[in-house]
Amino acid sequence: MPVFNRNQAARIKKRTWFFLDAVVEVEPGHFHRAGFGRFLLPHPPVVNWLLRRGLARDAYKKLCSEHEMGHLQALPFEALYSVILVLVMIHNETNDVIGWLWVVASSFAAWEILAEIHTIRHVQSGYQCLYRDISLIPRSIFWGIALFLVLGGWVYVFRHTFIQ
Ligand SMILES: [Zn+2]
């Protein structure tokens, strides 16, 4: 279990647009924690590990915090996205495991994209500015994989639902 050190960690608390208190705790080298009120979910910073490669500590904490907050702010949109994709999948007569894996992968990828768009929009000192001297490769890998999974999910369920 990661030890949460108040001096090292970034902690932000913000009321979301849907009136829940979102809390995010980010500490470099440790699991991130995000959730509502006292219910914080620890998770490994997989996407942030990729996206924040090469950033200084302060920039890392700032961008990771915004990204996590983006996940929480985007939760209702994410839920809607998944419900629509699941409904299309239910109409899919093949109803196979691969299709459901696409639904899950596409939903997670969409959530990551929403969180990162939130980050780009909310970093005050400028997202591009922070990444000025940093390789574009990790970010390209993220956007490439995320967009592939989002679109792949839709292509799969539509192809098997409407084109028999
Ligand atoms: Zn994320």
Backbone and ligand atoms as CSV (ligand in chain L), in Angstrom:
chain,resi,resn,atom,element,x,y,z
A,1,MET,N,N,0.844,-1.213,0.000
A,1,MET,CA,C,0.000,0.000,0.000
A,1,MET,C,C,0.872,1.254,0.000
A,2,PRO,N,N,0.548,2.183,-0.850
A,2,PRO,CA,C,1.337,3.418,-0.855
A,2,PRO,C,C,1.106,4.221,0.414
A,3,VAL,N,N,2.129,4.884,0.864
A,3,VAL,CA,C,1.981,5.759,2.025
A,3,VAL,C,C,1.685,7.160,1.516
A,4,PHE,N,N,0.633,7.752,2.030
A,4,PHE,CA,C,0.264,9.085,1.566
A,4,PHE,C,C,0.973,10.135,2.411
A,5,ASN,N,N,1.837,10.870,1.782
A,5,ASN,CA,C,2.609,11.894,2.476
A,5,ASN,C,C,2.100,13.276,2.061
A,6,ARG,N,N,1.526,13.968,2.993
A,6,ARG,CA,C,0.892,15.238,2.694
A,6,ARG,C,C,1.845,16.286,2.117
A,7,ASN,N,N,3.117,16.192,2.468
A,7,ASN,CA,C,4.062,17.190,1.960
A,7,ASN,C,C,4.404,16.966,0.493
A,8,GLN,N,N,4.378,15.694,0.091
A,8,GLN,CA,C,4.771,15.352,-1.274
A,8,GLN,C,C,3.588,15.346,-2.227
A,9,ALA,N,N,2.432,15.032,-1.696
A,9,ALA,CA,C,1.303,14.755,-2.571
A,9,ALA,C,C,0.540,16.012,-2.944
A,10,ALA,N,N,-0.086,15.943,-4.096
A,10,ALA,CA,C,-1.013,16.994,-4.486
A,10,ALA,C,C,-2.415,16.483,-4.160
A,11,ARG,N,N,-3.191,17.298,-3.478
A,11,ARG,CA,C,-4.555,16.891,-3.147
A,11,ARG,C,C,-5.492,18.003,-3.587
A,12,ILE,N,N,-6.430,17.679,-4.436
A,12,ILE,CA,C,-7.401,18.710,-4.785
A,12,ILE,C,C,-8.811,18.204,-4.533
A,13,LYS,N,N,-9.633,19.158,-4.124
A,13,LYS,CA,C,-11.025,18.849,-3.828
A,13,LYS,C,C,-11.855,19.880,-4.569
A,14,LYS,N,N,-12.829,19.416,-5.286
A,14,LYS,CA,C,-13.613,20.350,-6.088
A,14,LYS,C,C,-15.037,19.807,-6.224
A,15,ARG,N,N,-15.998,20.700,-6.187
A,15,ARG,CA,C,-17.376,20.256,-6.415
A,15,ARG,C,C,-17.586,20.099,-7.910
A,16,THR,N,N,-18.049,18.934,-8.304
A,16,THR,CA,C,-18.255,18.699,-9.736
A,16,THR,C,C,-19.510,19.425,-10.199
A,17,TRP,N,N,-19.667,19.496,-11.518
A,17,TRP,CA,C,-20.845,20.175,-12.082
A,17,TRP,C,C,-22.133,19.432,-11.736
A,18,PHE,N,N,-22.000,18.149,-11.315
A,18,PHE,CA,C,-23.205,17.421,-10.897
A,18,PHE,C,C,-23.273,17.327,-9.361
A,19,PHE,N,N,-22.620,18.288,-8.703
A,19,PHE,CA,C,-22.798,18.545,-7.268
A,19,PHE,C,C,-22.293,17.447,-6.328
A,20,LEU,N,N,-21.240,16.748,-6.695
A,20,LEU,CA,C,-20.596,15.829,-5.758
A,20,LEU,C,C,-19.194,16.370,-5.488
A,21,ASP,N,N,-18.696,16.131,-4.277
A,21,ASP,CA,C,-17.349,16.598,-3.943
A,21,ASP,C,C,-16.300,15.612,-4.435
A,22,ALA,N,N,-15.607,15.998,-5.490
A,22,ALA,CA,C,-14.574,15.140,-6.068
A,22,ALA,C,C,-13.255,15.392,-5.352
A,23,VAL,N,N,-12.541,14.311,-5.041
A,23,VAL,CA,C,-11.252,14.420,-4.357
A,23,VAL,C,C,-10.208,13.631,-5.139
A,24,VAL,N,N,-9.043,14.246,-5.312
A,24,VAL,CA,C,-7.954,13.607,-6.049
A,24,VAL,C,C,-6.671,13.742,-5.237
A,25,GLU,N,N,-5.942,12.634,-5.085
A,25,GLU,CA,C,-4.639,12.678,-4.424
A,25,GLU,C,C,-3.604,12.043,-5.338
A,26,VAL,N,N,-2.585,12.808,-5.649
A,26,VAL,CA,C,-1.561,12.351,-6.582
A,26,VAL,C,C,-0.186,12.500,-5.937
A,27,GLU,N,N,0.570,11.436,-5.966
A,27,GLU,CA,C,1.931,11.506,-5.471
A,27,GLU,C,C,2.827,10.722,-6.423
A,28,PRO,N,N,3.880,11.352,-6.936
A,28,PRO,CA,C,4.751,10.652,-7.880
A,28,PRO,C,C,5.302,9.367,-7.273
A,29,GLY,N,N,5.269,8.284,-8.048
A,29,GLY,CA,C,5.810,7.010,-7.596
A,29,GLY,C,C,4.850,6.185,-6.765
A,30,HIS,N,N,3.631,6.670,-6.591
A,30,HIS,CA,C,2.662,5.935,-5.786
A,30,HIS,C,C,1.342,5.797,-6.539
A,31,PHE,N,N,0.486,4.934,-6.002
A,31,PHE,CA,C,-0.852,4.832,-6.567
A,31,PHE,C,C,-1.548,6.189,-6.426
A,32,HIS,N,N,-2.352,6.523,-7.424
A,32,HIS,CA,C,-3.177,7.718,-7.313
A,32,HIS,C,C,-4.500,7.336,-6.667
A,33,ARG,N,N,-5.118,8.316,-6.017
A,33,ARG,CA,C,-6.418,8.062,-5.389
A,33,ARG,C,C,-7.403,9.105,-5.885
A,34,ALA,N,N,-8.568,8.640,-6.292
A,34,ALA,CA,C,-9.576,9.578,-6.787
A,34,ALA,C,C,-10.957,9.047,-6.442
A,35,GLY,N,N,-11.864,9.961,-6.154
A,35,GLY,CA,C,-13.214,9.522,-5.833
A,35,GLY,C,C,-14.063,10.669,-5.343
A,36,PHE,N,N,-15.139,10.308,-4.665
A,36,PHE,CA,C,-16.080,11.307,-4.177
A,36,PHE,C,C,-16.161,11.225,-2.654
A,37,GLY,N,N,-16.082,12.399,-2.007
A,37,GLY,CA,C,-16.156,12.436,-0.544
A,37,GLY,C,C,-15.042,11.611,0.069
A,38,ARG,N,N,-15.417,10.612,0.866
A,38,ARG,CA,C,-14.404,9.785,1.522
A,38,ARG,C,C,-14.130,8.488,0.761
A,39,PHE,N,N,-14.830,8.305,-0.334
A,39,PHE,CA,C,-14.657,7.065,-1.100
A,39,PHE,C,C,-13.658,7.282,-2.230
A,40,LEU,N,N,-12.392,7.040,-1.901
A,40,LEU,CA,C,-11.338,7.244,-2.890
A,40,LEU,C,C,-10.834,5.888,-3.373
A,41,LEU,N,N,-10.711,5.778,-4.667
A,41,LEU,CA,C,-10.259,4.525,-5.261
A,41,LEU,C,C,-8.776,4.613,-5.620
A,42,PRO,N,N,-7.933,3.806,-4.939
A,42,PRO,CA,C,-6.516,3.799,-5.316
A,42,PRO,C,C,-6.340,3.022,-6.628
A,43,HIS,N,N,-5.511,3.528,-7.501
A,43,HIS,CA,C,-5.270,2.822,-8.765
A,43,HIS,C,C,-3.880,3.167,-9.280
A,44,PRO,N,N,-3.259,2.257,-10.011
A,44,PRO,CA,C,-1.927,2.549,-10.560
A,44,PRO,C,C,-2.039,3.594,-11.664
A,45,PRO,N,N,-1.109,4.548,-11.698
A,45,PRO,CA,C,-1.192,5.609,-12.709
A,45,PRO,C,C,-0.665,5.144,-14.071
A,46,VAL,N,N,-1.422,4.283,-14.729
A,46,VAL,CA,C,-0.954,3.680,-15.983
A,46,VAL,C,C,-0.884,4.711,-17.115
A,47,VAL,N,N,-2.013,5.362,-17.376
A,47,VAL,CA,C,-2.052,6.337,-18.470
A,47,VAL,C,C,-1.196,7.557,-18.124
A,48,ASN,N,N,-1.267,8.000,-16.879
A,48,ASN,CA,C,-0.433,9.140,-16.473
A,48,ASN,C,C,1.054,8.807,-16.558
A,49,TRP,N,N,1.398,7.559,-16.276
A,49,TRP,CA,C,2.802,7.132,-16.391
A,49,TRP,C,C,3.288,7.342,-17.826
A,50,LEU,N,N,2.424,6.991,-18.773
A,50,LEU,CA,C,2.801,7.142,-20.184
A,50,LEU,C,C,2.801,8.610,-20.605
A,51,LEU,N,N,1.728,9.301,-20.253
A,51,LEU,CA,C,1.554,10.681,-20.730
A,51,LEU,C,C,2.526,11.672,-20.094
A,52,ARG,N,N,2.932,11.419,-18.863
A,52,ARG,CA,C,3.728,12.429,-18.141
A,52,ARG,C,C,5.225,12.149,-18.163
A,53,ARG,N,N,5.640,11.239,-19.011
A,53,ARG,CA,C,7.064,10.903,-19.071
A,53,ARG,C,C,7.899,12.142,-19.384
A,54,GLY,N,N,8.948,12.366,-18.569
A,54,GLY,CA,C,9.862,13.474,-18.828
A,54,GLY,C,C,9.474,14.787,-18.166
A,55,LEU,N,N,8.277,14.848,-17.579
A,55,LEU,CA,C,7.861,16.107,-16.948
A,55,LEU,C,C,8.525,16.279,-15.575
A,56,ALA,N,N,8.754,17.520,-15.200
A,56,ALA,CA,C,9.260,17.814,-13.855
A,56,ALA,C,C,8.167,17.474,-12.837
A,57,ARG,N,N,8.596,17.332,-11.572
A,57,ARG,CA,C,7.698,16.867,-10.517
A,57,ARG,C,C,6.419,17.720,-10.366
A,58,ASP,N,N,6.596,19.024,-10.378
A,58,ASP,CA,C,5.426,19.907,-10.199
A,58,ASP,C,C,4.457,19.797,-11.367
A,59,ALA,N,N,5.019,19.765,-12.564
A,59,ALA,CA,C,4.169,19.637,-13.753
A,59,ALA,C,C,3.473,18.282,-13.751
A,60,TYR,N,N,4.211,17.252,-13.323
A,60,TYR,CA,C,3.641,15.899,-13.225
A,60,TYR,C,C,2.418,15.921,-12.307
A,61,LYS,N,N,2.605,16.493,-11.124
A,61,LYS,CA,C,1.515,16.499,-10.142
A,61,LYS,C,C,0.315,17.311,-10.647
A,62,LYS,N,N,0.629,18.440,-11.258
A,62,LYS,CA,C,-0.446,19.307,-11.753
A,62,LYS,C,C,-1.272,18.608,-12.836
A,63,LEU,N,N,-0.575,18.030,-13.808
A,63,LEU,CA,C,-1.285,17.391,-14.922
A,63,LEU,C,C,-1.995,16.105,-14.499
A,64,CYS,N,N,-1.345,15.324,-13.629
A,64,CYS,CA,C,-2.003,14.104,-13.139
A,64,CYS,C,C,-3.262,14.449,-12.345
A,65,SER,N,N,-3.160,15.489,-11.504
A,65,SER,CA,C,-4.325,15.884,-10.698
A,65,SER,C,C,-5.479,16.300,-11.595
A,66,GLU,N,N,-5.172,17.097,-12.607
A,66,GLU,CA,C,-6.235,17.528,-13.519
A,66,GLU,C,C,-6.816,16.346,-14.285
A,67,HIS,N,N,-5.959,15.420,-14.669
A,67,HIS,CA,C,-6.427,14.237,-15.403
A,67,HIS,C,C,-7.398,13.423,-14.536
A,68,GLU,N,N,-7.015,13.216,-13.280
A,68,GLU,CA,C,-7.880,12.449,-12.372
A,68,GLU,C,C,-9.195,13.190,-12.139
A,69,MET,N,N,-9.084,14.508,-11.975
A,69,MET,CA,C,-10.294,15.309,-11.803
A,69,MET,C,C,-11.158,15.221,-13.058
A,70,GLY,N,N,-10.510,15.176,-14.206
A,70,GLY,CA,C,-11.223,15.025,-15.481
A,70,GLY,C,C,-12.032,13.736,-15.524
A,71,HIS,N,N,-11.457,12.650,-14.988
A,71,HIS,CA,C,-12.205,11.386,-14.931
A,71,HIS,C,C,-13.494,11.562,-14.133
A,72,LEU,N,N,-13.371,12.252,-12.993
A,72,LEU,CA,C,-14.537,12.409,-12.113
A,72,LEU,C,C,-15.573,13.337,-12.738
A,73,GLN,N,N,-15.108,14.451,-13.325
A,73,GLN,CA,C,-16.037,15.393,-13.964
A,73,GLN,C,C,-16.745,14.759,-15.164
A,74,ALA,N,N,-16.055,13.844,-15.827
A,74,ALA,CA,C,-16.604,13.247,-17.052
A,74,ALA,C,C,-17.450,12.006,-16.775
A,75,LEU,N,N,-17.553,11.615,-15.504
A,75,LEU,CA,C,-18.222,10.349,-15.174
A,75,LEU,C,C,-19.637,10.218,-15.769
A,76,PRO,N,N,-20.496,11.240,-15.679
A,76,PRO,CA,C,-21.831,11.089,-16.267
A,76,PRO,C,C,-21.791,10.885,-17.788
A,77,PHE,N,N,-20.885,11.595,-18.479
A,77,PHE,CA,C,-20.755,11.422,-19.924
A,77,PHE,C,C,-20.248,10.027,-20.247
A,78,GLU,N,N,-19.312,9.577,-19.417
A,78,GLU,CA,C,-18.747,8.253,-19.603
A,78,GLU,C,C,-19.827,7.186,-19.429
A,79,ALA,N,N,-20.660,7.365,-18.404
A,79,ALA,CA,C,-21.735,6.406,-18.153
A,79,ALA,C,C,-22.693,6.368,-19.344
A,80,LEU,N,N,-23.028,7.547,-19.866
A,80,LEU,CA,C,-23.926,7.641,-21.018
A,80,LEU,C,C,-23.315,6.932,-22.233
A,81,TYR,N,N,-22.044,7.192,-22.456
A,81,TYR,CA,C,-21.311,6.561,-23.568
A,81,TYR,C,C,-21.411,5.040,-23.472
A,82,SER,N,N,-21.130,4.521,-22.274
A,82,SER,CA,C,-21.132,3.072,-22.086
A,82,SER,C,C,-22.535,2.492,-22.251
A,83,VAL,N,N,-23.545,3.214,-21.728
A,83,VAL,CA,C,-24.918,2.717,-21.837
A,83,VAL,C,C,-25.319,2.615,-23.312
A,84,ILE,N,N,-24.988,3.634,-24.100
A,84,ILE,CA,C,-25.340,3.613,-25.526
A,84,ILE,C,C,-24.641,2.452,-26.235
A,85,LEU,N,N,-23.361,2.290,-25.925
A,85,LEU,CA,C,-22.603,1.212,-26.569
A,85,LEU,C,C,-23.149,-0.165,-26.156
A,86,VAL,N,N,-23.508,-0.292,-24.877
A,86,VAL,CA,C,-24.078,-1.556,-24.386
A,86,VAL,C,C,-25.420,-1.830,-25.059
A,87,LEU,N,N,-26.248,-0.782,-25.232
A,87,LEU,CA,C,-27.553,-0.970,-25.877
A,87,LEU,C,C,-27.383,-1.441,-27.318
A,88,VAL,N,N,-26.424,-0.842,-28.018
A,88,VAL,CA,C,-26.174,-1.280,-29.396
A,88,VAL,C,C,-25.691,-2.732,-29.391
A,89,MET,N,N,-24.840,-3.048,-28.433
A,89,MET,CA,C,-24.290,-4.400,-28.339
A,89,MET,C,C,-25.385,-5.427,-28.031
A,90,ILE,N,N,-26.375,-5.035,-27.217
A,90,ILE,CA,C,-27.456,-5.961,-26.871
A,90,ILE,C,C,-28.285,-6.315,-28.118
A,91,HIS,N,N,-28.369,-5.339,-29.038
A,91,HIS,CA,C,-29.092,-5.596,-30.287
A,91,HIS,C,C,-28.276,-6.441,-31.263
A,92,ASN,N,N,-27.044,-6.665,-30.880
A,92,ASN,CA,C,-26.125,-7.412,-31.720
A,92,ASN,C,C,-26.413,-8.900,-31.553
A,93,GLU,N,N,-26.840,-9.540,-32.625
A,93,GLU,CA,C,-27.283,-10.929,-32.488
A,93,GLU,C,C,-26.152,-11.916,-32.215
A,94,THR,N,N,-24.951,-11.549,-32.598
A,94,THR,CA,C,-23.856,-12.485,-32.351
A,94,THR,C,C,-23.501,-12.521,-30.856
A,95,ASN,N,N,-23.593,-11.369,-30.173
A,95,ASN,CA,C,-23.413,-11.291,-28.721
A,95,ASN,C,C,-22.188,-12.070,-28.226
A,96,ASP,N,N,-21.078,-11.848,-28.852
A,96,ASP,CA,C,-19.892,-12.641,-28.539
A,96,ASP,C,C,-18.969,-11.953,-27.533
A,97,VAL,N,N,-18.051,-12.725,-26.987
A,97,VAL,CA,C,-17.117,-12.221,-25.971
A,97,VAL,C,C,-16.243,-11.101,-26.540
A,98,ILE,N,N,-15.795,-11.280,-27.766
A,98,ILE,CA,C,-14.940,-10.266,-28.392
A,98,ILE,C,C,-15.669,-8.921,-28.440
A,99,GLY,N,N,-16.947,-8.971,-28.778
A,99,GLY,CA,C,-17.744,-7.741,-28.838
A,99,GLY,C,C,-17.809,-7.053,-27.485
A,100,TRP,N,N,-18.028,-7.830,-26.426
A,100,TRP,CA,C,-18.098,-7.250,-25.077
A,100,TRP,C,C,-16.748,-6.696,-24.643
A,101,LEU,N,N,-15.668,-7.368,-25.073
A,101,LEU,CA,C,-14.335,-6.825,-24.765
A,101,LEU,C,C,-14.128,-5.485,-25.465
A,102,TRP,N,N,-14.635,-5.377,-26.698
A,102,TRP,CA,C,-14.557,-4.099,-27.410
A,102,TRP,C,C,-15.361,-3.014,-26.685
A,103,VAL,N,N,-16.520,-3.399,-26.158
A,103,VAL,CA,C,-17.358,-2.429,-25.430
A,103,VAL,C,C,-16.600,-1.891,-24.213
A,104,VAL,N,N,-15.977,-2.791,-23.462
A,104,VAL,CA,C,-15.227,-2.385,-22.263
A,104,VAL,C,C,-14.025,-1.521,-22.655
A,105,ALA,N,N,-13.269,-1.990,-23.646
A,105,ALA,CA,C,-12.057,-1.264,-24.062
A,105,ALA,C,C,-12.409,0.117,-24.605
A,106,SER,N,N,-13.455,0.181,-25.416
A,106,SER,CA,C,-13.874,1.450,-25.997
A,106,SER,C,C,-14.336,2.418,-24.908
A,107,SER,N,N,-15.055,1.897,-23.916
A,107,SER,CA,C,-15.548,2.750,-22.828
A,107,SER,C,C,-14.386,3.319,-22.006
A,108,PHE,N,N,-13.419,2.466,-21.659
A,108,PHE,CA,C,-12.272,2.953,-20.892
A,108,PHE,C,C,-11.459,3.969,-21.695
A,109,ALA,N,N,-11.278,3.679,-22.977
A,109,ALA,CA,C,-10.492,4.580,-23.825
A,109,ALA,C,C,-11.187,5.938,-23.943
A,110,ALA,N,N,-12.514,5.913,-24.079
A,110,ALA,CA,C,-13.263,7.176,-24.178
A,110,ALA,C,C,-13.106,7.981,-22.886
A,111,TRP,N,N,-13.127,7.271,-21.768
A,111,TRP,CA,C,-12.996,7.942,-20.469
A,111,TRP,C,C,-11.620,8.588,-20.345
A,112,GLU,N,N,-10.589,7.890,-20.825
A,112,GLU,CA,C,-9.236,8.462,-20.799
A,112,GLU,C,C,-9.152,9.708,-21.677
A,113,ILE,N,N,-9.770,9.646,-22.845
A,113,ILE,CA,C,-9.742,10.797,-23.755
A,113,ILE,C,C,-10.451,11.994,-23.114
A,114,LEU,N,N,-11.615,11.739,-22.520
A,114,LEU,CA,C,-12.352,12.831,-21.860
A,114,LEU,C,C,-11.510,13.444,-20.740
A,115,ALA,N,N,-10.828,12.590,-19.972
A,115,ALA,CA,C,-9.999,13.085,-18.860
A,115,ALA,C,C,-8.830,13.925,-19.381
A,116,GLU,N,N,-8.241,13.502,-20.486
A,116,GLU,CA,C,-7.089,14.241,-20.998
A,116,GLU,C,C,-7.528,15.542,-21.679
A,117,ILE,N,N,-8.694,15.541,-22.314
A,117,ILE,CA,C,-9.215,16.794,-22.881
A,117,ILE,C,C,-9.471,17.794,-21.751
A,118,HIS,N,N,-10.035,17.291,-20.651
A,118,HIS,CA,C,-10.228,18.130,-19.467
A,118,HIS,C,C,-8.879,18.713,-19.012
A,119,THR,N,N,-7.852,17.873,-18.976
A,119,THR,CA,C,-6.508,18.321,-18.548
A,119,THR,C,C,-6.000,19.434,-19.461
A,120,ILE,N,N,-6.096,19.217,-20.759
A,120,ILE,CA,C,-5.607,20.212,-21.729
A,120,ILE,C,C,-6.333,21.544,-21.534
A,121,ARG,N,N,-7.629,21.473,-21.266
A,121,ARG,CA,C,-8.423,22.694,-21.122
A,121,ARG,C,C,-8.185,23.410,-19.799
A,122,HIS,N,N,-7.773,22.668,-18.753
A,122,HIS,CA,C,-7.735,23.272,-17.419
A,122,HIS,C,C,-6.352,23.593,-16.869
A,123,VAL,N,N,-5.304,23.223,-17.591
A,123,VAL,CA,C,-3.968,23.546,-17.078
A,123,VAL,C,C,-3.660,24.998,-17.413
A,124,GLN,N,N,-3.557,25.800,-16.366
A,124,GLN,CA,C,-3.488,27.247,-16.571
A,124,GLN,C,C,-2.208,27.708,-17.276
A,125,SER,N,N,-1.063,27.107,-16.932
A,125,SER,CA,C,0.170,27.610,-17.536
A,125,SER,C,C,0.383,27.075,-18.949
A,126,GLY,N,N,-0.579,26.353,-19.436
A,126,GLY,CA,C,-0.492,25.931,-20.827
A,126,GLY,C,C,0.088,24.554,-20.997
A,127,TYR,N,N,-0.731,23.670,-21.494
A,127,TYR,CA,C,-0.351,22.272,-21.695
A,127,TYR,C,C,0.839,22.173,-22.645
A,128,GLN,N,N,0.736,22.833,-23.775
A,128,GLN,CA,C,1.815,22.757,-24.783
A,128,GLN,C,C,3.125,23.306,-24.233
A,129,CYS,N,N,2.998,24.340,-23.410
A,129,CYS,CA,C,4.170,24.979,-22.822
A,129,CYS,C,C,4.922,24.002,-21.914
A,130,LEU,N,N,4.181,23.250,-21.094
A,130,LEU,CA,C,4.807,22.283,-20.189
A,130,LEU,C,C,5.510,21.158,-20.951
A,131,TYR,N,N,4.999,20.853,-22.138
A,131,TYR,CA,C,5.551,19.748,-22.922
A,131,TYR,C,C,6.564,20.215,-23.971
A,132,ARG,N,N,6.953,21.481,-23.890
A,132,ARG,CA,C,7.774,22.083,-24.946
A,132,ARG,C,C,8.999,21.242,-25.334
A,133,ASP,N,N,9.771,20.783,-24.338
A,133,ASP,CA,C,11.007,20.050,-24.664
A,133,ASP,C,C,10.862,18.542,-24.509
A,134,ILE,N,N,9.641,18.068,-24.513
A,134,ILE,CA,C,9.409,16.650,-24.226
A,134,ILE,C,C,8.941,15.908,-25.473
A,135,SER,N,N,9.470,14.715,-25.616
A,135,SER,CA,C,9.160,13.901,-26.799
A,135,SER,C,C,7.661,13.731,-27.016
A,136,LEU,N,N,7.273,13.761,-28.264
A,136,LEU,CA,C,5.871,13.602,-28.629
A,136,LEU,C,C,5.464,12.122,-28.663
A,137,ILE,N,N,6.457,11.234,-28.596
A,137,ILE,CA,C,6.180,9.803,-28.821
A,137,ILE,C,C,5.206,9.213,-27.782
A,138,PRO,N,N,5.447,9.405,-26.449
A,138,PRO,CA,C,4.486,8.798,-25.500
A,138,PRO,C,C,3.058,9.323,-25.683
A,139,ARG,N,N,2.933,10.625,-25.936
A,139,ARG,CA,C,1.584,11.180,-26.140
A,139,ARG,C,C,0.953,10.639,-27.429
A,140,SER,N,N,1.777,10.460,-28.455
A,140,SER,CA,C,1.254,9.908,-29.713
A,140,SER,C,C,0.775,8.471,-29.507
A,141,ILE,N,N,1.532,7.709,-28.696
A,141,ILE,CA,C,1.128,6.323,-28.408
A,141,ILE,C,C,-0.225,6.327,-27.689
A,142,PHE,N,N,-0.346,7.217,-26.699
A,142,PHE,CA,C,-1.618,7.303,-25.957
A,142,PHE,C,C,-2.785,7.615,-26.896
A,143,TRP,N,N,-2.642,8.695,-27.674
A,143,TRP,CA,C,-3.764,9.110,-28.531
A,143,TRP,C,C,-4.050,8.067,-29.604
A,144,GLY,N,N,-3.001,7.451,-30.110
A,144,GLY,CA,C,-3.174,6.414,-31.134
A,144,GLY,C,C,-3.980,5.239,-30.599
A,145,ILE,N,N,-3.553,4.718,-29.445
A,145,ILE,CA,C,-4.229,3.553,-28.863
A,145,ILE,C,C,-5.654,3.923,-28.440
A,146,ALA,N,N,-5.792,5.070,-27.781
A,146,ALA,CA,C,-7.116,5.459,-27.260
A,146,ALA,C,C,-8.120,5.656,-28.399
A,147,LEU,N,N,-7.708,6.342,-29.456
A,147,LEU,CA,C,-8.623,6.567,-30.572
A,147,LEU,C,C,-8.934,5.264,-31.302
A,148,PHE,N,N,-7.926,4.405,-31.411
A,148,PHE,CA,C,-8.141,3.101,-32.055
A,148,PHE,C,C,-9.200,2.298,-31.277
A,149,LEU,N,N,-9.081,2.290,-29.940
A,149,LEU,CA,C,-10.019,1.508,-29.121
A,149,LEU,C,C,-11.432,2.106,-29.156
A,150,VAL,N,N,-11.507,3.449,-29.098
A,150,VAL,CA,C,-12.824,4.098,-29.160
A,150,VAL,C,C,-13.512,3.761,-30.483
A,151,LEU,N,N,-12.825,4.008,-31.577
A,151,LEU,CA,C,-13.427,3.785,-32.889
A,151,LEU,C,C,-13.631,2.300,-33.161
A,152,GLY,N,N,-12.660,1.482,-32.744
A,152,GLY,CA,C,-12.759,0.040,-32.955
A,152,GLY,C,C,-14.019,-0.533,-32.314
A,153,GLY,N,N,-14.334,-0.059,-31.121
A,153,GLY,CA,C,-15.533,-0.528,-30.424
A,153,GLY,C,C,-16.792,-0.239,-31.232
A,154,TRP,N,N,-16.885,0.985,-31.739
A,154,TRP,CA,C,-18.073,1.363,-32.519
A,154,TRP,C,C,-18.147,0.601,-33.832
A,155,VAL,N,N,-17.009,0.480,-34.490
A,155,VAL,CA,C,-16.985,-0.255,-35.767
A,155,VAL,C,C,-17.435,-1.698,-35.537
A,156,TYR,N,N,-16.908,-2.298,-34.471
A,156,TYR,CA,C,-17.260,-3.692,-34.198
A,156,TYR,C,C,-18.759,-3.861,-33.930
A,157,VAL,N,N,-19.289,-3.087,-33.001
A,157,VAL,CA,C,-20.708,-3.308,-32.658
A,157,VAL,C,C,-21.635,-2.913,-33.800
A,158,PHE,N,N,-21.291,-1.864,-34.550
A,158,PHE,CA,C,-22.153,-1.472,-35.662
A,158,PHE,C,C,-22.116,-2.508,-36.783
A,159,ARG,N,N,-20.934,-2.995,-37.054
A,159,ARG,CA,C,-20.800,-3.954,-38.141
A,159,ARG,C,C,-21.584,-5.233,-37.839
A,160,HIS,N,N,-21.567,-5.633,-36.575
A,160,HIS,CA,C,-22.247,-6.874,-36.226
A,160,HIS,C,C,-23.720,-6.667,-35.875
A,161,THR,N,N,-24.128,-5.413,-35.759
A,161,THR,CA,C,-25.530,-5.168,-35.407
A,161,THR,C,C,-26.344,-4.831,-36.647
A,162,PHE,N,N,-25.802,-3.946,-37.473
A,162,PHE,CA,C,-26.613,-3.423,-38.571
A,162,PHE,C,C,-26.250,-4.011,-39.938
A,163,ILE,N,N,-25.068,-4.590,-40.030
A,163,ILE,CA,C,-24.670,-5.188,-41.310
A,163,ILE,C,C,-24.516,-6.686,-41.080
A,164,GLN,N,N,-25.550,-7.419,-41.330
A,164,GLN,CA,C,-25.505,-8.873,-41.069
A,164,GLN,C,C,-25.151,-9.625,-42.349
L,1,ZN,ZN,ZN,-6.813,8.291,-16.837
